Amino acid sequence: MKRCVDQVLKWYLENRRDLPWRVDTDPYHIWISEVMLQQTRIESVIDYYLRFLKEVPTIFVLATIDDEKLLKLWEGLGYYSRARNLKKTASIIVSKYAGIFPTTYAELITLPGIGDYTASAISSICFQEKKATVDGNVLRVYTRFFGDYSNISDLKVRRRIAGELEAILPKESGIFNQALMEIGEVVCIPKGVPNCLLCPLNEYCISSKKCIYLELPVKNLKKDKKIVEYTVLIFKCDDQYAIQKRKNKGLLHQLWQFPNLEGTYTSKQIEDYLIKKHIVYRSVKKFTESTHVFTHQKWKMISYYIEIDHFLTDSSFVFKSLDIIRNDYAIPTAFQPFLRDLSFV
């Protein structure tokens, strides 16, 4: 691969996509983009990235942003702990480094929410430190290039590959890292046949010569996701709807949701539940059904539209109009279908 370094750099400079976080190498911009891009498609991130920087243009603003506003800006990106860690890290950089980003991998890796990949990306792209950024795209390109059947789910394998890449990094380490990622994104694609004729690594690529690219990379099979069933309760009173904040721990903690019960309930069971809770209702109607897939779980949800005459006395509930819920509250993607369909009631 060392023989291909120059042509990889040339290919990238001529073919890279025009993305907003490639306009400069400001570490704040690179950091925000890299965190957003974790587990999220590039096409989905662009609008979020531009909106976020408009509202939170500097690390000083991020360090003091209201938590609810931060989570609202992050709404739809998922993995909300990433947003919380952004604020934690911003506070540390402001207090410990006077708002100036650390320049080395060793310093960056100590900050909340910045792991090996993000620290490598920032230090190489912004400060040209010779650290390899090894994500799924790079692992795919590397294993196909060498015809390497090692299991990339093994941490030792990923570390070995990172070390071997660092041994050939040019002085333009950040550009080379981005080039390998770009090749993995648009040429050596994860699904389907790669575009080998367009690849700057094609001349020496073993999987291209042997047509074994669809066999690589080797990784552990995904485990079946745990299925969890929920019944969502859409309480309506005076054109306002009940929402509540989730618990401080667990999945989607501290975000806002429509009230719900674990399990699947019939209309009769919901009516019995309301009577037991001394909730006087006018009507109970079956509403939207939805399925949401998380990394390790799949939620299957049904819902009931429940009209009531009086606001619920439970202090965990707040009643708000649809417009206020949409504009001011961070509602996780799992509950968005119910919010969306309320527009048509």
BAZA-70079 format. One line per 2 residues: number of its first residue (from 0); their letters; for each residue x, y, z of N, C-alpha, C, CB. Coordinates in steps of 0.1 Angstrom, whole numbers. Glycine has a CB too. Example, Ala and Ser with C-alpha at 12.3 -4.5 7.8 and 13.67 -1.06 7.14 Angstrom:
REM residues 2
0 = as = 132 -57 78 123 -45 78 132 -33 78 113 -45 90 ~ 128 -22 71 137 -11 71 129 0 79 141 -6 57 .
//
This chain:
REM residues 345
0 = mk = 8 -12 0 0 0 0 9 13 0 -9 0 12 ~ 21 11 5 30 23 6 32 28 -9 43 20 13 .
2 = rc = 33 19 -18 35 23 -32 24 32 -37 36 11 -41 ~ 12 31 -31 0 38 -36 -3 51 -29 -12 29 -35 .
4 = vd = 5 55 -20 2 67 -11 0 79 -20 14 69 -1 ~ 10 82 -29 9 94 -37 -4 94 -46 21 96 -46 .
6 = qv = -7 83 -52 -19 83 -61 -32 83 -53 -19 70 -69 ~ -31 78 -40 -43 79 -32 -45 94 -28 -41 71 -19 .
8 = lk = -35 101 -25 -36 115 -21 -41 123 -34 -22 121 -17 ~ -35 120 -45 -39 127 -58 -54 124 -61 -30 123 -69 .
10 = wy = -58 111 -60 -72 108 -62 -81 115 -53 -74 92 -60 ~ -78 116 -40 -87 123 -31 -88 138 -34 -82 121 -17 .
12 = le = -78 144 -37 -78 159 -40 -86 162 -52 -64 164 -41 ~ -87 152 -61 -94 154 -74 -108 149 -73 -87 146 -85 .
14 = nr = -111 140 -64 -125 134 -64 -133 135 -51 -123 119 -67 ~ -127 141 -41 -134 142 -28 -148 149 -30 -126 148 -17 .
16 = rd = -157 145 -22 -170 151 -22 -170 165 -15 -181 142 -16 ~ -178 174 -19 -179 187 -13 -188 186 -1 -184 198 -24 .
18 = lp = -182 185 11 -189 184 23 -186 196 32 -186 170 30 ~ -195 201 40 -193 213 48 -182 212 58 -206 217 55 .
20 = wr = -179 201 63 -168 200 73 -154 198 67 -171 188 82 ~ -154 199 54 -141 198 46 -137 212 42 -142 189 34 .
22 = vd = -145 222 46 -142 236 42 -129 241 48 -153 246 45 ~ -127 236 61 -115 240 68 -111 229 78 -118 253 77 .
24 = td = -100 231 85 -95 221 95 -96 226 109 -81 217 91 ~ -106 235 112 -108 240 125 -112 227 134 -120 250 125 .
26 = py = -105 225 145 -107 213 153 -121 212 159 -97 212 164 ~ -127 224 161 -141 224 167 -151 218 156 -145 238 171 .
28 = hi = -149 223 144 -157 218 133 -155 203 130 -154 226 120 ~ -143 199 130 -140 185 127 -145 176 138 -125 183 126 .
30 = wi = -144 181 150 -149 173 162 -164 171 161 -145 180 175 ~ -171 182 159 -186 181 158 -190 172 147 -192 195 156 .
32 = se = -184 173 135 -187 164 124 -184 150 127 -180 169 111 ~ -173 147 132 -169 133 135 -179 127 145 -155 132 140 .
34 = vm = -183 134 155 -192 129 165 -206 126 159 -194 138 177 ~ -210 135 150 -223 134 144 -223 122 134 -227 147 136 .
36 = lq = -211 120 128 -211 109 117 -210 95 123 -199 112 109 ~ -208 94 136 -208 81 142 -222 75 142 -203 82 157 .
38 = qt = -223 63 135 -236 56 134 -246 63 126 -241 53 148 ~ -242 73 118 -252 81 110 -247 83 96 -255 95 117 .
40 = ri = -255 82 86 -252 84 72 -248 99 70 -263 79 63 ~ -238 101 61 -233 114 57 -245 123 52 -223 113 47 .
42 = es = -253 118 44 -264 126 38 -273 131 49 -273 117 28 ~ -275 123 60 -284 127 71 -277 138 80 -288 115 79 .
44 = vi = -264 138 80 -257 147 89 -256 161 85 -243 141 92 ~ -255 163 72 -252 177 66 -261 188 72 -253 177 51 .
46 = dy = -274 186 72 -283 196 77 -281 198 92 -298 192 73 ~ -280 187 99 -278 188 113 -265 196 116 -277 174 120 .
48 = yl = -254 193 109 -242 199 111 -243 215 109 -231 193 102 ~ -249 219 98 -250 233 95 -259 240 105 -256 235 81 .
50 = rf = -270 234 109 -279 240 119 -272 241 133 -292 231 120 ~ -264 230 136 -258 230 149 -247 242 150 -251 217 152 .
52 = lk = -239 243 140 -229 254 140 -235 268 139 -219 252 128 ~ -247 269 133 -254 282 133 -258 286 147 -266 282 124 .
54 = ev = -263 276 155 -268 278 168 -257 278 179 -278 268 172 ~ -246 270 176 -236 268 186 -222 270 178 -236 253 192 .
56 = pt = -219 282 175 -208 285 166 -194 283 172 -209 299 161 ~ -193 283 185 -180 281 192 -180 272 203 -174 295 196 .
58 = if = -169 268 208 -168 258 219 -172 265 232 -153 253 220 ~ -171 278 232 -175 286 244 -191 286 245 -170 300 244 .
60 = vl = -197 287 234 -212 286 234 -216 272 238 -218 290 220 ~ -210 262 233 -213 248 236 -211 245 251 -204 238 228 .
62 = at = -201 250 257 -198 248 271 -209 253 280 -185 254 275 ~ -217 262 276 -227 268 284 -241 267 279 -224 283 286 .
64 = id = -243 259 269 -256 258 263 -266 251 272 -255 250 249 ~ -279 255 272 -289 249 279 -291 234 275 -302 256 278 .
66 = de = -292 225 284 -293 211 281 -304 207 272 -294 202 294 ~ -316 214 275 -328 211 266 -325 215 252 -340 217 272 .
68 = kl = -319 227 251 -317 232 237 -307 223 230 -311 247 238 ~ -297 219 237 -287 210 231 -293 197 226 -276 206 241 .
70 = lk = -302 191 234 -308 178 230 -318 180 219 -315 172 242 ~ -324 192 219 -334 195 208 -326 196 195 -341 208 211 .
72 = lw = -314 203 195 -306 204 183 -301 190 178 -294 212 186 ~ -300 181 188 -295 167 184 -307 158 181 -288 161 196 .
74 = eg = -319 162 182 -331 154 180 -331 148 166 -344 162 182 ~ -332 134 166 -332 127 153 -318 121 150 -335 136 142 .
76 = lg = -308 125 156 -294 119 154 -292 106 162 -283 129 157 ~ -300 105 173 -299 93 182 -286 94 190 -299 81 173 .
78 = yy = -284 84 198 -272 83 207 -270 96 214 -260 79 199 ~ -280 100 222 -280 113 228 -268 115 238 -293 116 235 .
80 = sr = -262 104 243 -251 106 252 -239 113 244 -246 92 257 ~ -239 112 231 -229 119 223 -230 134 225 -230 115 208 .
82 = ar = -242 139 225 -245 153 227 -241 157 241 -259 156 224 ~ -245 149 251 -241 153 264 -226 153 266 -247 143 274 .
84 = nl = -219 144 260 -204 144 261 -198 155 254 -199 131 255 ~ -204 160 243 -199 172 237 -199 184 246 -208 176 224 .
86 = kk = -209 186 254 -210 197 263 -199 195 275 -224 199 270 ~ -198 182 280 -188 180 290 -174 183 285 -189 165 294 .
88 = ta = -171 178 273 -158 180 268 -155 195 265 -156 172 255 ~ -165 202 260 -164 217 258 -161 224 271 -177 222 251 .
90 = si = -168 220 281 -165 226 294 -151 224 299 -175 221 305 ~ -146 212 297 -132 209 301 -122 217 293 -129 194 299 .
92 = iv = -124 218 279 -115 225 271 -115 240 274 -119 223 256 ~ -127 245 277 -128 259 281 -120 262 294 -142 264 282 .
94 = sk = -123 253 304 -117 256 317 -102 252 318 -125 248 328 ~ -99 241 312 -85 236 313 -75 241 302 -85 221 313 .
96 = ya = -81 243 290 -72 248 279 -76 261 274 -73 237 268 ~ -83 269 281 -88 283 277 -95 283 264 -75 292 277 .
98 = gi = -102 272 261 -110 271 249 -102 267 236 -116 284 246 ~ -89 264 238 -80 260 227 -79 245 227 -66 267 228 .
100 = fp = -82 239 215 -83 225 214 -69 218 216 -88 220 200 ~ -68 207 224 -56 200 225 -52 195 211 -58 188 235 .
102 = tt = -39 194 209 -34 191 196 -29 177 194 -22 200 192 ~ -28 169 205 -23 156 204 -33 145 207 -11 154 213 .
104 = ya = -31 134 201 -40 122 204 -40 119 218 -35 110 196 ~ -28 119 225 -27 116 239 -36 124 248 -13 117 243 .
106 = el = -37 137 245 -45 146 252 -60 144 249 -41 161 250 ~ -63 143 236 -77 142 231 -84 130 237 -77 142 216 .
108 = it = -77 119 237 -83 106 241 -87 106 256 -73 94 239 ~ -83 115 264 -87 116 278 -100 123 280 -76 123 286 .
110 = lp = -105 129 269 -118 137 270 -130 129 269 -117 149 260 ~ -141 133 276 -154 125 275 -159 124 261 -164 131 284 .
112 = gi = -162 111 257 -169 109 244 -159 109 232 -179 119 242 ~ -146 111 235 -136 111 224 -128 98 225 -127 123 224 .
114 = gd = -131 89 216 -125 76 216 -113 76 206 -134 65 213 ~ -108 64 204 -96 63 195 -98 69 181 -92 48 194 .
116 = yt = -109 66 175 -112 70 162 -112 86 161 -124 64 156 ~ -121 92 170 -122 106 170 -110 113 173 -134 110 179 .
118 = as = -102 108 183 -90 115 187 -80 114 175 -84 108 199 ~ -79 103 168 -70 101 157 -75 111 145 -70 87 152 .
120 = ai = -88 112 143 -92 120 132 -89 135 135 -108 119 131 ~ -92 140 147 -89 154 150 -74 157 149 -94 157 164 .
122 = ss = -66 148 156 -51 151 156 -45 150 143 -45 141 166 ~ -50 141 134 -44 140 121 -49 150 111 -46 126 115 .
124 = ic = -62 153 111 -68 162 101 -64 176 105 -83 160 101 ~ -64 180 117 -62 193 122 -48 197 125 -71 196 134 .
126 = fq = -40 187 130 -27 189 134 -16 180 128 -26 188 149 ~ -20 172 118 -11 164 110 -3 154 119 -2 173 102 .
128 = ek = -8 150 130 -2 140 138 -3 126 130 -8 139 152 ~ 7 118 131 7 106 123 -1 95 131 21 101 120 .
130 = ka = -14 96 131 -23 87 137 -33 82 127 -30 93 150 ~ -34 69 126 -44 63 116 -58 64 121 -40 49 112 .
132 = tv = -67 68 113 -82 68 116 -87 55 110 -89 80 111 ~ -91 46 119 -95 32 115 -110 31 118 -87 21 121 .
134 = dg = -119 33 108 -133 30 110 -137 18 101 -142 43 106 ~ -150 16 99 -154 5 91 -150 6 77 -169 3 92 .
136 = nv = -150 18 71 -146 20 58 -131 17 55 -149 34 53 ~ -123 21 65 -109 19 63 -106 4 65 -101 27 74 .
138 = lr = -112 -3 74 -110 -17 77 -114 -25 64 -118 -22 89 ~ -125 -21 58 -129 -28 45 -119 -26 34 -143 -22 41 .
140 = vy = -114 -13 32 -104 -11 22 -91 -19 25 -101 4 21 ~ -87 -18 37 -74 -25 41 -75 -40 39 -71 -22 55 .
142 = tr = -85 -46 44 -86 -61 43 -88 -66 29 -98 -66 52 ~ -95 -58 21 -97 -62 7 -84 -60 -1 -108 -54 0 .
144 = ff = -77 -49 2 -64 -46 -5 -54 -58 -2 -58 -33 0 ~ -53 -62 10 -43 -73 13 -49 -87 13 -38 -70 27 .
146 = gd = -62 -88 10 -68 -101 10 -67 -107 24 -62 -111 0 ~ -69 -99 34 -67 -102 48 -80 -108 54 -62 -90 56 .
148 = ys = -80 -121 58 -92 -127 64 -93 -126 79 -93 -141 59 ~ -84 -118 85 -85 -116 100 -99 -110 104 -74 -107 105 .
150 = ni = -103 -114 115 -116 -109 120 -115 -95 125 -122 -119 131 ~ -121 -86 119 -120 -72 123 -128 -68 135 -124 -62 111 .
152 = sd = -136 -78 140 -143 -76 153 -133 -77 164 -155 -86 154 ~ -122 -83 162 -111 -85 172 -104 -72 174 -102 -97 168 .
154 = lk = -103 -67 186 -96 -54 189 -81 -55 185 -98 -50 203 ~ -75 -67 187 -61 -68 184 -59 -67 169 -56 -82 189 .
156 = vr = -68 -71 161 -67 -70 147 -68 -55 142 -78 -79 139 ~ -77 -48 148 -79 -34 145 -67 -26 149 -92 -28 152 .
158 = rr = -61 -30 160 -49 -23 165 -37 -26 156 -45 -26 179 ~ -36 -38 151 -25 -42 142 -27 -34 129 -26 -57 139 .
160 = ia = -39 -33 124 -41 -26 111 -38 -11 113 -55 -28 106 ~ -42 -5 124 -38 9 127 -23 11 127 -45 13 140 .
162 = ge = -16 2 134 -2 3 134 5 2 121 4 -8 143 ~ 0 -7 112 6 -9 99 3 3 90 0 -22 92 .
164 = le = -9 9 92 -12 21 84 -4 33 89 -27 25 85 ~ -2 34 102 6 45 107 21 44 102 6 45 122 .
166 = ai = 25 32 99 39 31 94 41 36 80 43 16 94 ~ 30 38 73 31 43 59 25 57 57 24 34 49 .
168 = lp = 20 63 68 14 76 67 23 87 62 8 81 81 ~ 19 95 52 28 106 47 26 117 57 24 110 33 .
170 = ke = 34 128 54 33 140 62 18 146 62 43 151 58 ~ 12 143 51 -3 148 49 -12 137 55 -6 151 34 .
172 = sg = -9 134 68 -16 122 74 -31 124 74 -11 120 88 ~ -36 136 77 -50 138 77 -57 136 64 -53 152 82 .
174 = if = -50 141 53 -56 139 40 -56 124 36 -48 147 29 ~ -45 117 39 -45 103 36 -56 95 43 -31 97 39 .
176 = nq = -58 98 56 -68 92 64 -82 94 58 -68 97 78 ~ -85 107 54 -97 110 48 -99 103 34 -99 125 46 .
178 = al = -88 102 27 -88 95 14 -92 81 15 -74 96 7 ~ -86 74 25 -90 60 27 -105 58 31 -81 53 38 .
180 = me = -110 67 39 -124 67 43 -133 70 31 -127 77 54 ~ -128 79 23 -136 83 11 -137 71 1 -130 95 4 .
182 = ig = -125 64 -1 -125 53 -10 -135 42 -5 -111 46 -10 ~ -135 40 9 -145 31 14 -159 35 13 -142 29 29 .
184 = ev = -162 48 13 -175 53 12 -181 52 -2 -176 67 17 ~ -173 56 -12 -178 57 -26 -173 48 -36 -175 71 -30 .
186 = vc = -162 41 -33 -156 31 -43 -156 17 -38 -141 35 -46 ~ -150 15 -27 -149 1 -21 -161 -1 -11 -136 -1 -13 .
188 = ip = -173 0 -17 -186 1 -10 -189 -12 -1 -197 4 -19 ~ -196 -10 9 -199 -22 18 -209 -32 13 -204 -16 31 .
190 = kg = -218 -27 5 -228 -37 -1 -228 -36 -16 -242 -33 5 ~ -227 -47 -22 -226 -48 -37 -212 -48 -42 -233 -36 -43 .
192 = vp = -210 -48 -55 -197 -49 -61 -190 -36 -60 -198 -55 -75 ~ -177 -35 -55 -170 -23 -55 -166 -18 -69 -157 -24 -47 .
194 = nc = -164 -5 -70 -160 1 -83 -145 1 -85 -165 16 -84 ~ -140 -11 -87 -125 -13 -87 -118 -5 -97 -122 -27 -89 .
196 = ll = -124 -3 -109 -117 5 -119 -115 19 -116 -125 4 -132 ~ -122 24 -106 -121 38 -102 -112 40 -90 -135 44 -99 .
198 = cp = -107 29 -85 -100 29 -72 -85 31 -74 -102 16 -65 ~ -79 41 -67 -64 43 -68 -56 32 -63 -61 56 -61 .
200 = ln = -62 23 -56 -54 11 -50 -55 -1 -59 -59 8 -36 ~ -63 0 -70 -66 -12 -78 -54 -20 -83 -75 -8 -89 .
202 = ey = -43 -13 -87 -32 -20 -93 -26 -31 -84 -21 -10 -96 ~ -27 -29 -71 -20 -38 -62 -31 -46 -53 -10 -31 -53 .
204 = ci = -43 -43 -55 -54 -49 -46 -56 -64 -49 -67 -41 -48 ~ -54 -72 -38 -55 -86 -39 -69 -91 -42 -49 -93 -27 .
206 = ss = -78 -85 -34 -92 -89 -36 -98 -86 -50 -101 -83 -25 ~ -93 -75 -56 -97 -72 -69 -92 -82 -79 -93 -57 -73 .
208 = kk = -79 -85 -78 -73 -95 -87 -79 -109 -86 -58 -96 -84 ~ -83 -113 -73 -88 -126 -71 -103 -127 -70 -83 -132 -58 .
210 = ci = -110 -115 -72 -124 -114 -71 -130 -119 -58 -131 -121 -83 ~ -124 -116 -47 -128 -121 -34 -133 -109 -25 -117 -128 -27 .
212 = yl = -136 -98 -31 -140 -86 -24 -153 -88 -16 -141 -74 -33 ~ -162 -96 -21 -175 -98 -14 -173 -107 -1 -185 -104 -23 .
214 = el = -161 -114 0 -159 -122 12 -153 -114 23 -149 -133 8 ~ -149 -102 20 -142 -94 30 -149 -80 33 -127 -91 25 .
216 = pv = -148 -75 45 -140 -80 56 -147 -91 64 -136 -69 66 ~ -140 -99 71 -145 -109 80 -149 -103 94 -136 -121 82 .
218 = kn = -160 -105 99 -164 -100 112 -175 -108 118 -169 -85 111 ~ -177 -106 131 -187 -114 138 -201 -112 133 -186 -111 153 .
220 = lk = -209 -122 132 -223 -121 128 -230 -113 138 -230 -135 126 ~ -239 -104 134 -247 -96 143 -257 -105 151 -255 -85 136 .
222 = kd = -258 -102 164 -268 -110 172 -282 -105 170 -264 -108 187 ~ -292 -113 171 -306 -109 170 -309 -99 180 -315 -122 171 .
224 = kk = -316 -89 176 -320 -78 186 -331 -83 195 -324 -65 178 ~ -330 -78 207 -341 -81 217 -353 -73 213 -336 -77 231 .
226 = iv = -365 -80 213 -377 -73 209 -384 -69 222 -386 -82 201 ~ -388 -56 223 -395 -51 234 -408 -44 229 -386 -41 243 .
228 = ey = -419 -48 236 -432 -42 232 -437 -31 241 -442 -53 231 ~ -442 -21 236 -447 -10 244 -461 -5 239 -437 2 243 .
230 = tv = -469 -1 248 -482 6 244 -481 20 248 -494 -1 252 ~ -482 29 238 -481 44 240 -494 50 242 -473 50 228 .
232 = li = -495 59 252 -508 65 256 -507 80 252 -511 64 271 ~ -516 83 243 -517 97 238 -528 104 245 -518 98 222 .
234 = fk = -525 111 256 -535 118 264 -538 132 258 -532 119 279 ~ -550 135 255 -553 148 249 -563 155 258 -559 147 235 .
236 = cd = -560 168 262 -569 176 270 -568 190 265 -566 175 285 ~ -579 196 261 -579 210 256 -569 213 246 -578 220 268 .
238 = dq = -568 204 236 -558 206 225 -544 206 229 -561 219 217 ~ -541 200 241 -528 198 245 -526 183 248 -525 206 258 .
240 = ya = -513 179 248 -510 165 249 -500 162 260 -504 159 235 ~ -501 151 266 -492 148 278 -479 142 273 -499 138 287 .
242 = iq = -468 148 278 -455 142 276 -448 141 290 -446 151 266 ~ -438 133 291 -431 132 303 -416 129 300 -437 121 312 .
244 = kr = -408 133 310 -393 130 308 -390 116 313 -385 141 316 ~ -382 109 305 -378 96 308 -368 96 320 -371 89 296 .
246 = kn = -366 85 326 -358 83 338 -343 88 336 -358 69 343 ~ -336 90 347 -322 95 346 -312 84 340 -318 99 359 .
248 = kg = -316 72 340 -307 61 335 -314 53 324 -303 52 347 ~ -306 46 317 -311 37 306 -312 44 293 -325 32 311 .
250 = ll = -318 36 284 -320 40 270 -328 53 269 -326 29 261 ~ -323 63 261 -330 76 259 -333 83 272 -343 73 252 .
252 = hq = -324 81 282 -326 88 295 -327 103 294 -315 83 305 ~ -336 109 302 -338 123 303 -343 130 291 -325 129 306 .
254 = lw = -348 122 281 -355 128 269 -370 127 271 -351 120 256 ~ -377 134 263 -392 135 265 -399 125 256 -397 149 261 .
256 = qf = -410 120 261 -417 109 254 -432 110 257 -412 95 259 ~ -440 103 249 -454 101 253 -454 90 264 -463 98 241 .
258 = pn = -463 91 273 -464 81 284 -466 67 277 -476 84 294 ~ -461 57 283 -462 44 277 -461 33 288 -451 42 267 .
260 = le = -466 21 284 -465 9 293 -458 -2 286 -480 5 297 ~ -450 -9 293 -443 -20 286 -453 -31 284 -431 -25 295 .
262 = gt = -453 -37 272 -462 -48 269 -473 -43 259 -470 -53 281 ~ -480 -52 253 -491 -48 244 -504 -50 250 -490 -57 231 .
264 = yt = -512 -39 250 -525 -39 257 -536 -38 247 -526 -27 267 ~ -548 -44 250 -560 -42 242 -567 -30 247 -569 -55 243 .
266 = sk = -577 -25 239 -585 -14 243 -591 -16 256 -596 -11 232 ~ -597 -28 259 -603 -31 272 -593 -30 283 -610 -45 271 .
268 = qi = -581 -35 281 -571 -35 291 -567 -20 294 -559 -43 287 ~ -566 -12 284 -563 2 286 -574 9 294 -561 10 273 .
270 = ed = -586 6 291 -598 12 298 -597 7 313 -611 8 292 ~ -594 -5 315 -593 -10 329 -582 -3 336 -591 -25 329 .
272 = yl = -571 -1 329 -559 6 335 -563 20 339 -547 6 325 ~ -570 27 330 -574 41 333 -583 42 345 -581 47 321 .
274 = ik = -592 32 346 -602 32 358 -594 29 371 -612 21 356 ~ -584 20 370 -576 17 382 -568 29 386 -566 5 378 .
276 = kh = -564 37 377 -556 49 380 -565 62 383 -546 52 368 ~ -578 59 383 -588 70 385 -586 81 375 -586 76 399 .
278 = iv = -584 77 362 -583 87 351 -597 87 344 -571 84 342 ~ -604 98 345 -617 98 338 -615 102 323 -626 109 345 .
280 = yr = -620 93 314 -618 95 300 -631 96 293 -609 84 295 ~ -630 103 281 -641 104 272 -642 92 262 -641 117 265 .
282 = sv = -630 90 256 -629 79 246 -615 73 246 -633 85 232 ~ -614 61 241 -601 54 239 -601 48 225 -598 43 250 .
284 = kk = -593 53 217 -592 48 203 -579 43 199 -597 59 193 ~ -578 32 192 -566 27 187 -560 37 177 -568 13 179 .
286 = ft = -546 39 179 -540 49 171 -528 43 163 -534 61 180 ~ -518 50 161 -506 46 153 -499 34 158 -497 58 150 .
288 = es = -493 26 149 -484 15 153 -470 18 147 -489 1 148 ~ -460 15 154 -447 18 149 -436 8 154 -443 32 152 .
290 = th = -426 6 146 -414 -2 151 -402 7 150 -413 -15 142 ~ -394 6 160 -381 14 160 -370 5 163 -382 26 169 .
292 = vf = -359 6 155 -347 -3 157 -336 4 163 -343 -10 144 ~ -331 0 175 -319 5 181 -308 -5 178 -321 7 197 .
294 = th = -296 -2 184 -284 -10 181 -287 -25 186 -272 -5 188 ~ -292 -26 198 -294 -39 205 -308 -43 207 -286 -40 217 .
296 = qk = -318 -34 204 -332 -37 207 -340 -32 195 -336 -29 220 ~ -352 -39 195 -362 -35 185 -375 -32 193 -365 -45 174 .
298 = wk = -380 -20 192 -393 -16 199 -404 -18 190 -392 -2 205 ~ -414 -26 194 -427 -27 187 -437 -20 195 -431 -42 184 .
300 = mi = -443 -9 189 -452 -1 197 -466 1 190 -446 13 198 ~ -476 0 199 -489 4 195 -493 16 203 -500 -8 196 .
302 = sy = -504 23 199 -507 34 207 -523 36 208 -501 47 202 ~ -527 43 218 -541 46 220 -543 62 221 -547 39 232 .
304 = yi = -553 67 215 -556 81 216 -567 83 226 -560 87 201 ~ -563 89 237 -572 90 249 -576 104 252 -566 83 261 .
306 = ei = -589 107 250 -594 121 253 -599 121 267 -606 125 243 ~ -594 132 274 -598 134 289 -602 148 291 -586 130 298 .
308 = dh = -610 150 301 -616 163 304 -607 172 313 -630 162 310 ~ -599 165 321 -591 172 331 -576 168 329 -596 170 345 .
310 = fl = -567 178 332 -553 175 331 -549 165 342 -544 188 333 ~ -540 156 339 -536 146 349 -528 152 360 -528 135 342 .
312 = td = -531 147 372 -524 153 384 -510 148 386 -533 151 396 ~ -507 137 379 -493 132 381 -483 143 377 -491 119 372 .
314 = ss = -474 146 386 -464 157 384 -454 154 373 -457 160 397 ~ -453 141 369 -443 137 358 -448 141 345 -440 122 359 .
316 = fv = -461 144 343 -467 148 330 -467 163 329 -481 142 329 ~ -464 168 317 -467 182 313 -476 181 301 -454 190 311 .
318 = fk = -485 190 300 -494 191 288 -490 203 280 -509 192 292 ~ -488 201 267 -483 211 258 -490 210 244 -468 211 256 .
320 = sl = -491 221 237 -496 220 223 -487 213 214 -500 234 218 ~ -491 208 203 -483 201 193 -471 210 188 -491 197 181 .
322 = di = -474 223 186 -464 232 181 -453 234 191 -470 246 178 ~ -457 235 204 -447 237 214 -438 224 216 -453 241 228 .
324 = ir = -445 212 216 -438 200 217 -428 198 205 -448 188 216 ~ -432 202 193 -423 200 182 -411 210 183 -431 203 169 .
326 = nd = -414 222 187 -404 233 187 -394 233 199 -410 246 185 ~ -399 229 210 -392 231 223 -387 218 230 -400 239 232 .
328 = ya = -392 207 226 -389 195 234 -382 184 225 -402 188 240 ~ -372 178 230 -364 168 223 -372 155 224 -350 166 229 .
330 = ip = -379 151 213 -386 139 213 -378 129 205 -400 141 206 ~ -374 117 211 -366 108 203 -373 103 191 -362 96 212 .
332 = ta = -365 98 181 -370 93 169 -380 82 171 -359 88 160 ~ -379 74 181 -388 63 184 -402 68 186 -383 55 196 .
334 = fq = -404 80 191 -417 85 194 -422 95 183 -418 92 207 ~ -413 98 173 -417 108 163 -429 104 155 -405 110 154 .
336 = pf = -431 91 151 -443 87 143 -456 91 150 -443 72 140 ~ -457 90 163 -469 94 170 -471 109 170 -468 89 185 .
338 = lr = -460 116 171 -461 131 170 -465 135 156 -448 137 174 ~ -459 129 147 -462 132 133 -477 129 130 -454 124 123 .
340 = dl = -482 118 134 -496 114 130 -506 122 138 -498 99 132 ~ -503 129 149 -512 137 156 -516 149 147 -506 142 169 .
342 = sf = -508 153 137 -511 164 128 -524 161 120 -499 167 119 ~ -527 148 119 -538 144 110 -550 140 117 -534 133 101 .
344 = v = -550 142 131 -562 138 139 -572 149 137 -558 137 154 .
//
